[in-house]
Amino acid sequence: KLSGKTVYSVAGGALIICLERKLSLELIREIAALKPERVVCLDEGFAGNDQLKANAVQTMKAKGVTSFKTA
């Protein structure tokens, strides 16, 4: 659990999966702080908030996440 939301860690933390339907910048920062190689989130979690999604992409890049995808 991060920021009260459920996240899944796979392969010793190399992959983080978040299937929450409501994401926050705080949650994105906590996920990025784990420094996984890859992160997958539901696109629906951004609720059409393009600014939050853009911030998520930049936050992940800054922490060295090589792959950030939404599904």
PDB file of N, CA, C and O in Angstrom:
ATOM      1  N   LYS A   1       0.841  -1.194   0.000  1.00  0.00           N
ATOM      2  CA  LYS A   1       0.000   0.000   0.000  1.00  0.00           C
ATOM      3  C   LYS A   1       0.878   1.247   0.000  1.00  0.00           C
ATOM      4  O   LYS A   1       1.821   1.367   0.782  1.00  0.00           O
ATOM      5  N   LEU A   2       0.548   2.151  -0.882  1.00  0.00           N
ATOM      6  CA  LEU A   2       1.196   3.461  -0.935  1.00  0.00           C
ATOM      7  C   LEU A   2       0.083   4.506  -1.000  1.00  0.00           C
ATOM      8  O   LEU A   2      -0.845   4.365  -1.796  1.00  0.00           O
ATOM      9  N   SER A   3       0.160   5.529  -0.191  1.00  0.00           N
ATOM     10  CA  SER A   3      -0.870   6.576  -0.159  1.00  0.00           C
ATOM     11  C   SER A   3      -2.272   5.980  -0.033  1.00  0.00           C
ATOM     12  O   SER A   3      -3.232   6.513  -0.589  1.00  0.00           O
ATOM     13  N   GLY A   4      -2.381   4.885   0.691  1.00  0.00           N
ATOM     14  CA  GLY A   4      -3.672   4.248   0.879  1.00  0.00           C
ATOM     15  C   GLY A   4      -4.184   3.474  -0.321  1.00  0.00           C
ATOM     16  O   GLY A   4      -5.321   3.001  -0.311  1.00  0.00           O
ATOM     17  N   LYS A   5      -3.370   3.337  -1.350  1.00  0.00           N
ATOM     18  CA  LYS A   5      -3.758   2.632  -2.571  1.00  0.00           C
ATOM     19  C   LYS A   5      -2.951   1.347  -2.693  1.00  0.00           C
ATOM     20  O   LYS A   5      -1.841   1.244  -2.171  1.00  0.00           O
ATOM     21  N   THR A   6      -3.522   0.370  -3.389  1.00  0.00           N
ATOM     22  CA  THR A   6      -2.849  -0.908  -3.580  1.00  0.00           C
ATOM     23  C   THR A   6      -1.963  -0.863  -4.818  1.00  0.00           C
ATOM     24  O   THR A   6      -2.407  -0.479  -5.900  1.00  0.00           O
ATOM     25  N   VAL A   7      -0.726  -1.253  -4.649  1.00  0.00           N
ATOM     26  CA  VAL A   7       0.201  -1.399  -5.776  1.00  0.00           C
ATOM     27  C   VAL A   7       0.820  -2.782  -5.687  1.00  0.00           C
ATOM     28  O   VAL A   7       0.961  -3.341  -4.599  1.00  0.00           O
ATOM     29  N   TYR A   8       1.183  -3.320  -6.816  1.00  0.00           N
ATOM     30  CA  TYR A   8       1.762  -4.656  -6.879  1.00  0.00           C
ATOM     31  C   TYR A   8       3.203  -4.560  -7.328  1.00  0.00           C
ATOM     32  O   TYR A   8       3.518  -3.885  -8.308  1.00  0.00           O
ATOM     33  N   SER A   9       4.076  -5.241  -6.603  1.00  0.00           N
ATOM     34  CA  SER A   9       5.492  -5.272  -6.924  1.00  0.00           C
ATOM     35  C   SER A   9       5.816  -6.648  -7.494  1.00  0.00           C
ATOM     36  O   SER A   9       5.521  -7.670  -6.875  1.00  0.00           O
ATOM     37  N   VAL A  10       6.424  -6.666  -8.677  1.00  0.00           N
ATOM     38  CA  VAL A  10       6.756  -7.909  -9.370  1.00  0.00           C
ATOM     39  C   VAL A  10       8.261  -7.953  -9.594  1.00  0.00           C
ATOM     40  O   VAL A  10       8.894  -6.920  -9.812  1.00  0.00           O
ATOM     41  N   ALA A  11       8.821  -9.140  -9.539  1.00  0.00           N
ATOM     42  CA  ALA A  11      10.244  -9.355  -9.819  1.00  0.00           C
ATOM     43  C   ALA A  11      11.139  -8.504  -8.913  1.00  0.00           C
ATOM     44  O   ALA A  11      12.045  -7.812  -9.376  1.00  0.00           O
ATOM     45  N   GLY A  12      10.857  -8.578  -7.618  1.00  0.00           N
ATOM     46  CA  GLY A  12      11.696  -7.865  -6.661  1.00  0.00           C
ATOM     47  C   GLY A  12      11.636  -6.360  -6.790  1.00  0.00           C
ATOM     48  O   GLY A  12      12.597  -5.666  -6.458  1.00  0.00           O
ATOM     49  N   GLY A  13      10.514  -5.850  -7.269  1.00  0.00           N
ATOM     50  CA  GLY A  13      10.354  -4.404  -7.396  1.00  0.00           C
ATOM     51  C   GLY A  13      10.750  -3.841  -8.748  1.00  0.00           C
ATOM     52  O   GLY A  13      10.680  -2.629  -8.953  1.00  0.00           O
ATOM     53  N   ALA A  14      11.164  -4.694  -9.675  1.00  0.00           N
ATOM     54  CA  ALA A  14      11.551  -4.209 -11.004  1.00  0.00           C
ATOM     55  C   ALA A  14      10.340  -3.689 -11.781  1.00  0.00           C
ATOM     56  O   ALA A  14      10.466  -2.813 -12.637  1.00  0.00           O
ATOM     57  N   LEU A  15       9.165  -4.243 -11.470  1.00  0.00           N
ATOM     58  CA  LEU A  15       7.922  -3.839 -12.131  1.00  0.00           C
ATOM     59  C   LEU A  15       6.908  -3.493 -11.048  1.00  0.00           C
ATOM     60  O   LEU A  15       6.682  -4.274 -10.124  1.00  0.00           O
ATOM     61  N   ILE A  16       6.302  -2.318 -11.171  1.00  0.00           N
ATOM     62  CA  ILE A  16       5.232  -1.907 -10.264  1.00  0.00           C
ATOM     63  C   ILE A  16       3.958  -1.761 -11.098  1.00  0.00           C
ATOM     64  O   ILE A  16       3.953  -1.111 -12.143  1.00  0.00           O
ATOM     65  N   ILE A  17       2.881  -2.381 -10.613  1.00  0.00           N
ATOM     66  CA  ILE A  17       1.594  -2.301 -11.289  1.00  0.00           C
ATOM     67  C   ILE A  17       0.604  -1.646 -10.338  1.00  0.00           C
ATOM     68  O   ILE A  17       0.479  -2.055  -9.184  1.00  0.00           O
ATOM     69  N   CYS A  18      -0.097  -0.634 -10.823  1.00  0.00           N
ATOM     70  CA  CYS A  18      -1.114   0.049 -10.029  1.00  0.00           C
ATOM     71  C   CYS A  18      -2.415   0.036 -10.825  1.00  0.00           C
ATOM     72  O   CYS A  18      -2.500   0.632 -11.899  1.00  0.00           O
ATOM     73  N   LEU A  19      -3.435  -0.653 -10.290  1.00  0.00           N
ATOM     74  CA  LEU A  19      -4.716  -0.776 -10.973  1.00  0.00           C
ATOM     75  C   LEU A  19      -5.789   0.115 -10.357  1.00  0.00           C
ATOM     76  O   LEU A  19      -6.983  -0.100 -10.565  1.00  0.00           O
ATOM     77  N   GLU A  20      -5.359   1.101  -9.608  1.00  0.00           N
ATOM     78  CA  GLU A  20      -6.299   2.023  -8.971  1.00  0.00           C
ATOM     79  C   GLU A  20      -6.972   2.912 -10.014  1.00  0.00           C
ATOM     80  O   GLU A  20      -6.361   3.295 -11.012  1.00  0.00           O
ATOM     81  N   ARG A  21      -8.230   3.230  -9.766  1.00  0.00           N
ATOM     82  CA  ARG A  21      -9.006   4.047 -10.699  1.00  0.00           C
ATOM     83  C   ARG A  21      -8.938   5.538 -10.380  1.00  0.00           C
ATOM     84  O   ARG A  21      -9.573   6.352 -11.050  1.00  0.00           O
ATOM     85  N   LYS A  22      -8.169   5.888  -9.358  1.00  0.00           N
ATOM     86  CA  LYS A  22      -7.971   7.298  -9.017  1.00  0.00           C
ATOM     87  C   LYS A  22      -6.539   7.474  -8.533  1.00  0.00           C
ATOM     88  O   LYS A  22      -6.182   7.024  -7.444  1.00  0.00           O
ATOM     89  N   LEU A  23      -5.727   8.128  -9.344  1.00  0.00           N
ATOM     90  CA  LEU A  23      -4.318   8.341  -9.018  1.00  0.00           C
ATOM     91  C   LEU A  23      -4.110   9.768  -8.524  1.00  0.00           C
ATOM     92  O   LEU A  23      -4.878  10.671  -8.854  1.00  0.00           O
ATOM     93  N   SER A  24      -3.072   9.953  -7.738  1.00  0.00           N
ATOM     94  CA  SER A  24      -2.707  11.287  -7.261  1.00  0.00           C
ATOM     95  C   SER A  24      -1.216  11.492  -7.510  1.00  0.00           C
ATOM     96  O   SER A  24      -0.466  10.536  -7.701  1.00  0.00           O
ATOM     97  N   LEU A  25      -0.807  12.747  -7.503  1.00  0.00           N
ATOM     98  CA  LEU A  25       0.608  13.044  -7.692  1.00  0.00           C
ATOM     99  C   LEU A  25       1.419  12.457  -6.532  1.00  0.00           C
ATOM    100  O   LEU A  25       2.545  12.002  -6.733  1.00  0.00           O
ATOM    101  N   GLU A  26       0.857  12.466  -5.335  1.00  0.00           N
ATOM    102  CA  GLU A  26       1.530  11.878  -4.175  1.00  0.00           C
ATOM    103  C   GLU A  26       1.808  10.391  -4.416  1.00  0.00           C
ATOM    104  O   GLU A  26       2.910   9.914  -4.143  1.00  0.00           O
ATOM    105  N   LEU A  27       0.820   9.663  -4.922  1.00  0.00           N
ATOM    106  CA  LEU A  27       0.987   8.237  -5.203  1.00  0.00           C
ATOM    107  C   LEU A  27       2.040   8.026  -6.290  1.00  0.00           C
ATOM    108  O   LEU A  27       2.886   7.139  -6.171  1.00  0.00           O
ATOM    109  N   ILE A  28       1.993   8.828  -7.336  1.00  0.00           N
ATOM    110  CA  ILE A  28       2.973   8.725  -8.435  1.00  0.00           C
ATOM    111  C   ILE A  28       4.387   8.922  -7.886  1.00  0.00           C
ATOM    112  O   ILE A  28       5.306   8.186  -8.246  1.00  0.00           O
ATOM    113  N   ARG A  29       4.553   9.909  -7.024  1.00  0.00           N
ATOM    114  CA  ARG A  29       5.882  10.181  -6.443  1.00  0.00           C
ATOM    115  C   ARG A  29       6.356   9.018  -5.572  1.00  0.00           C
ATOM    116  O   ARG A  29       7.537   8.671  -5.580  1.00  0.00           O
ATOM    117  N   GLU A  30       5.430   8.420  -4.823  1.00  0.00           N
ATOM    118  CA  GLU A  30       5.809   7.289  -3.969  1.00  0.00           C
ATOM    119  C   GLU A  30       6.217   6.078  -4.811  1.00  0.00           C
ATOM    120  O   GLU A  30       7.163   5.367  -4.471  1.00  0.00           O
ATOM    121  N   ILE A  31       5.503   5.855  -5.902  1.00  0.00           N
ATOM    122  CA  ILE A  31       5.866   4.753  -6.801  1.00  0.00           C
ATOM    123  C   ILE A  31       7.248   5.018  -7.402  1.00  0.00           C
ATOM    124  O   ILE A  31       8.098   4.128  -7.423  1.00  0.00           O
ATOM    125  N   ALA A  32       7.468   6.234  -7.887  1.00  0.00           N
ATOM    126  CA  ALA A  32       8.749   6.584  -8.505  1.00  0.00           C
ATOM    127  C   ALA A  32       9.899   6.461  -7.509  1.00  0.00           C
ATOM    128  O   ALA A  32      11.012   6.100  -7.892  1.00  0.00           O
ATOM    129  N   ALA A  33       9.638   6.758  -6.235  1.00  0.00           N
ATOM    130  CA  ALA A  33      10.681   6.694  -5.210  1.00  0.00           C
ATOM    131  C   ALA A  33      11.177   5.262  -5.004  1.00  0.00           C
ATOM    132  O   ALA A  33      12.280   5.056  -4.498  1.00  0.00           O
ATOM    133  N   LEU A  34      10.374   4.278  -5.390  1.00  0.00           N
ATOM    134  CA  LEU A  34      10.796   2.877  -5.291  1.00  0.00           C
ATOM    135  C   LEU A  34      11.826   2.526  -6.367  1.00  0.00           C
ATOM    136  O   LEU A  34      12.476   1.484  -6.293  1.00  0.00           O
ATOM    137  N   LYS A  35      11.971   3.396  -7.360  1.00  0.00           N
ATOM    138  CA  LYS A  35      12.909   3.254  -8.472  1.00  0.00           C
ATOM    139  C   LYS A  35      12.792   1.922  -9.215  1.00  0.00           C
ATOM    140  O   LYS A  35      13.781   1.213  -9.405  1.00  0.00           O
ATOM    141  N   PRO A  36      11.561   1.593  -9.632  1.00  0.00           N
ATOM    142  CA  PRO A  36      11.396   0.377 -10.437  1.00  0.00           C
ATOM    143  C   PRO A  36      11.907   0.620 -11.850  1.00  0.00           C
ATOM    144  O   PRO A  36      12.101   1.766 -12.255  1.00  0.00           O
ATOM    145  N   GLU A  37      12.123  -0.456 -12.598  1.00  0.00           N
ATOM    146  CA  GLU A  37      12.503  -0.304 -14.003  1.00  0.00           C
ATOM    147  C   GLU A  37      11.283   0.059 -14.846  1.00  0.00           C
ATOM    148  O   GLU A  37      11.360   0.869 -15.770  1.00  0.00           O
ATOM    149  N   ARG A  38      10.137  -0.575 -14.495  1.00  0.00           N
ATOM    150  CA  ARG A  38       8.921  -0.361 -15.279  1.00  0.00           C
ATOM    151  C   ARG A  38       7.726  -0.128 -14.362  1.00  0.00           C
ATOM    152  O   ARG A  38       7.653  -0.667 -13.258  1.00  0.00           O
ATOM    153  N   VAL A  39       6.790   0.687 -14.846  1.00  0.00           N
ATOM    154  CA  VAL A  39       5.557   0.979 -14.111  1.00  0.00           C
ATOM    155  C   VAL A  39       4.392   0.908 -15.095  1.00  0.00           C
ATOM    156  O   VAL A  39       4.465   1.418 -16.213  1.00  0.00           O
ATOM    157  N   VAL A  40       3.312   0.256 -14.644  1.00  0.00           N
ATOM    158  CA  VAL A  40       2.082   0.187 -15.435  1.00  0.00           C
ATOM    159  C   VAL A  40       0.936   0.674 -14.557  1.00  0.00           C
ATOM    160  O   VAL A  40       0.765   0.204 -13.431  1.00  0.00           O
ATOM    161  N   CYS A  41       0.149   1.620 -15.076  1.00  0.00           N
ATOM    162  CA  CYS A  41      -1.025   2.152 -14.380  1.00  0.00           C
ATOM    163  C   CYS A  41      -2.213   2.118 -15.327  1.00  0.00           C
ATOM    164  O   CYS A  41      -2.046   2.075 -16.545  1.00  0.00           O
ATOM    165  N   LEU A  42      -3.405   2.138 -14.763  1.00  0.00           N
ATOM    166  CA  LEU A  42      -4.605   2.257 -15.593  1.00  0.00           C
ATOM    167  C   LEU A  42      -4.704   3.686 -16.107  1.00  0.00           C
ATOM    168  O   LEU A  42      -4.543   4.637 -15.341  1.00  0.00           O
ATOM    169  N   ASP A  43      -4.968   3.840 -17.391  1.00  0.00           N
ATOM    170  CA  ASP A  43      -5.153   5.167 -17.963  1.00  0.00           C
ATOM    171  C   ASP A  43      -6.339   5.854 -17.299  1.00  0.00           C
ATOM    172  O   ASP A  43      -6.344   7.070 -17.113  1.00  0.00           O
ATOM    173  N   GLU A  44      -7.327   5.070 -16.952  1.00  0.00           N
ATOM    174  CA  GLU A  44      -8.531   5.578 -16.287  1.00  0.00           C
ATOM    175  C   GLU A  44      -8.188   6.283 -14.968  1.00  0.00           C
ATOM    176  O   GLU A  44      -8.909   7.179 -14.530  1.00  0.00           O
ATOM    177  N   GLY A  45      -7.092   5.873 -14.349  1.00  0.00           N
ATOM    178  CA  GLY A  45      -6.674   6.458 -13.080  1.00  0.00           C
ATOM    179  C   GLY A  45      -6.361   7.942 -13.164  1.00  0.00           C
ATOM    180  O   GLY A  45      -6.403   8.649 -12.157  1.00  0.00           O
ATOM    181  N   PHE A  46      -6.050   8.409 -14.353  1.00  0.00           N
ATOM    182  CA  PHE A  46      -5.740   9.826 -14.541  1.00  0.00           C
ATOM    183  C   PHE A  46      -7.005  10.660 -14.767  1.00  0.00           C
ATOM    184  O   PHE A  46      -6.955  11.890 -14.748  1.00  0.00           O
ATOM    185  N   ALA A  47      -8.134   9.985 -14.979  1.00  0.00           N
ATOM    186  CA  ALA A  47      -9.446  10.642 -15.124  1.00  0.00           C
ATOM    187  C   ALA A  47      -9.414  11.823 -16.090  1.00  0.00           C
ATOM    188  O   ALA A  47     -10.029  12.859 -15.837  1.00  0.00           O
ATOM    189  N   GLY A  48      -8.696  11.660 -17.193  1.00  0.00           N
ATOM    190  CA  GLY A  48      -8.639  12.723 -18.194  1.00  0.00           C
ATOM    191  C   GLY A  48      -7.774  13.912 -17.802  1.00  0.00           C
ATOM    192  O   GLY A  48      -7.764  14.923 -18.503  1.00  0.00           O
ATOM    193  N   ASN A  49      -7.050  13.809 -16.699  1.00  0.00           N
ATOM    194  CA  ASN A  49      -6.195  14.899 -16.222  1.00  0.00           C
ATOM    195  C   ASN A  49      -4.837  14.792 -16.923  1.00  0.00           C
ATOM    196  O   ASN A  49      -3.933  14.101 -16.453  1.00  0.00           O
ATOM    197  N   ASP A  50      -4.716  15.484 -18.049  1.00  0.00           N
ATOM    198  CA  ASP A  50      -3.483  15.418 -18.840  1.00  0.00           C
ATOM    199  C   ASP A  50      -2.286  15.987 -18.090  1.00  0.00           C
ATOM    200  O   ASP A  50      -1.161  15.525 -18.276  1.00  0.00           O
ATOM    201  N   GLN A  51      -2.517  16.974 -17.253  1.00  0.00           N
ATOM    202  CA  GLN A  51      -1.418  17.568 -16.485  1.00  0.00           C
ATOM    203  C   GLN A  51      -0.859  16.547 -15.495  1.00  0.00           C
ATOM    204  O   GLN A  51       0.358  16.432 -15.348  1.00  0.00           O
ATOM    205  N   LEU A  52      -1.729  15.812 -14.821  1.00  0.00           N
ATOM    206  CA  LEU A  52      -1.266  14.780 -13.886  1.00  0.00           C
ATOM    207  C   LEU A  52      -0.483  13.707 -14.622  1.00  0.00           C
ATOM    208  O   LEU A  52       0.547  13.239 -14.137  1.00  0.00           O
ATOM    209  N   LYS A  53      -0.973  13.314 -15.796  1.00  0.00           N
ATOM    210  CA  LYS A  53      -0.291  12.283 -16.581  1.00  0.00           C
ATOM    211  C   LYS A  53       1.086  12.778 -17.034  1.00  0.00           C
ATOM    212  O   LYS A  53       2.065  12.036 -16.962  1.00  0.00           O
ATOM    213  N   ALA A  54       1.163  14.021 -17.498  1.00  0.00           N
ATOM    214  CA  ALA A  54       2.448  14.592 -17.926  1.00  0.00           C
ATOM    215  C   ALA A  54       3.415  14.677 -16.741  1.00  0.00           C
ATOM    216  O   ALA A  54       4.603  14.387 -16.886  1.00  0.00           O
ATOM    217  N   ASN A  55       2.910  15.071 -15.576  1.00  0.00           N
ATOM    218  CA  ASN A  55       3.754  15.122 -14.377  1.00  0.00           C
ATOM    219  C   ASN A  55       4.242  13.728 -14.002  1.00  0.00           C
ATOM    220  O   ASN A  55       5.383  13.558 -13.575  1.00  0.00           O
ATOM    221  N   ALA A  56       3.376  12.733 -14.162  1.00  0.00           N
ATOM    222  CA  ALA A  56       3.754  11.355 -13.859  1.00  0.00           C
ATOM    223  C   ALA A  56       4.902  10.907 -14.761  1.00  0.00           C
ATOM    224  O   ALA A  56       5.865  10.299 -14.294  1.00  0.00           O
ATOM    225  N   VAL A  57       4.795  11.208 -16.045  1.00  0.00           N
ATOM    226  CA  VAL A  57       5.841  10.830 -17.002  1.00  0.00           C
ATOM    227  C   VAL A  57       7.173  11.479 -16.612  1.00  0.00           C
ATOM    228  O   VAL A  57       8.207  10.811 -16.600  1.00  0.00           O
ATOM    229  N   GLN A  58       7.150  12.767 -16.296  1.00  0.00           N
ATOM    230  CA  GLN A  58       8.379  13.476 -15.936  1.00  0.00           C
ATOM    231  C   GLN A  58       8.956  12.975 -14.611  1.00  0.00           C
ATOM    232  O   GLN A  58      10.172  12.853 -14.466  1.00  0.00           O
ATOM    233  N   THR A  59       8.081  12.686 -13.650  1.00  0.00           N
ATOM    234  CA  THR A  59       8.533  12.165 -12.361  1.00  0.00           C
ATOM    235  C   THR A  59       9.217  10.816 -12.538  1.00  0.00           C
ATOM    236  O   THR A  59      10.264  10.559 -11.943  1.00  0.00           O
ATOM    237  N   MET A  60       8.622   9.962 -13.355  1.00  0.00           N
ATOM    238  CA  MET A  60       9.203   8.632 -13.589  1.00  0.00           C
ATOM    239  C   MET A  60      10.563   8.748 -14.282  1.00  0.00           C
ATOM    240  O   MET A  60      11.515   8.061 -13.911  1.00  0.00           O
ATOM    241  N   LYS A  61      10.647   9.613 -15.278  1.00  0.00           N
ATOM    242  CA  LYS A  61      11.928   9.811 -15.982  1.00  0.00           C
ATOM    243  C   LYS A  61      13.006  10.290 -15.017  1.00  0.00           C
ATOM    244  O   LYS A  61      14.143   9.819 -15.060  1.00  0.00           O
ATOM    245  N   ALA A  62      12.643  11.225 -14.151  1.00  0.00           N
ATOM    246  CA  ALA A  62      13.606  11.791 -13.203  1.00  0.00           C
ATOM    247  C   ALA A  62      14.144  10.738 -12.242  1.00  0.00           C
ATOM    248  O   ALA A  62      15.276  10.851 -11.770  1.00  0.00           O
ATOM    249  N   LYS A  63      13.346   9.717 -11.949  1.00  0.00           N
ATOM    250  CA  LYS A  63      13.764   8.662 -11.028  1.00  0.00           C
ATOM    251  C   LYS A  63      14.384   7.470 -11.748  1.00  0.00           C
ATOM    252  O   LYS A  63      14.730   6.472 -11.114  1.00  0.00           O
ATOM    253  N   GLY A  64      14.528   7.569 -13.072  1.00  0.00           N
ATOM    254  CA  GLY A  64      15.204   6.509 -13.814  1.00  0.00           C
ATOM    255  C   GLY A  64      14.323   5.349 -14.243  1.00  0.00           C
ATOM    256  O   GLY A  64      14.828   4.292 -14.622  1.00  0.00           O
ATOM    257  N   VAL A  65      13.001   5.538 -14.185  1.00  0.00           N
ATOM    258  CA  VAL A  65      12.089   4.497 -14.644  1.00  0.00           C
ATOM    259  C   VAL A  65      12.195   4.440 -16.165  1.00  0.00           C
ATOM    260  O   VAL A  65      11.948   5.442 -16.837  1.00  0.00           O
ATOM    261  N   THR A  66      12.556   3.290 -16.713  1.00  0.00           N
ATOM    262  CA  THR A  66      12.792   3.181 -18.154  1.00  0.00           C
ATOM    263  C   THR A  66      11.514   3.010 -18.961  1.00  0.00           C
ATOM    264  O   THR A  66      11.490   3.317 -20.153  1.00  0.00           O
ATOM    265  N   SER A  67      10.449   2.521 -18.326  1.00  0.00           N
ATOM    266  CA  SER A  67       9.201   2.282 -19.056  1.00  0.00           C
ATOM    267  C   SER A  67       8.019   2.636 -18.157  1.00  0.00           C
ATOM    268  O   SER A  67       7.826   2.031 -17.102  1.00  0.00           O
ATOM    269  N   PHE A  68       7.234   3.618 -18.585  1.00  0.00           N
ATOM    270  CA  PHE A  68       6.006   4.011 -17.877  1.00  0.00           C
ATOM    271  C   PHE A  68       4.877   3.883 -18.869  1.00  0.00           C
ATOM    272  O   PHE A  68       4.837   4.605 -19.865  1.00  0.00           O
ATOM    273  N   LYS A  69       3.956   2.969 -18.608  1.00  0.00           N
ATOM    274  CA  LYS A  69       2.858   2.716 -19.544  1.00  0.00           C
ATOM    275  C   LYS A  69       1.521   2.798 -18.837  1.00  0.00           C
ATOM    276  O   LYS A  69       1.414   2.555 -17.635  1.00  0.00           O
ATOM    277  N   THR A  70       0.507   3.144 -19.608  1.00  0.00           N
ATOM    278  CA  THR A  70      -0.861   3.111 -19.106  1.00  0.00           C
ATOM    279  C   THR A  70      -1.646   2.145 -19.981  1.00  0.00           C
ATOM    280  O   THR A  70      -1.380   1.998 -21.174  1.00  0.00           O
ATOM    281  N   ALA A  71      -2.614   1.496 -19.363  1.00  0.00           N
ATOM    282  CA  ALA A  71      -3.413   0.518 -20.107  1.00  0.00           C
ATOM    283  C   ALA A  71      -4.890   0.806 -19.935  1.00  0.00           C
ATOM    284  O   ALA A  71      -5.727   0.091 -20.487  1.00  0.00           O
TER     285      ALA A  71
END
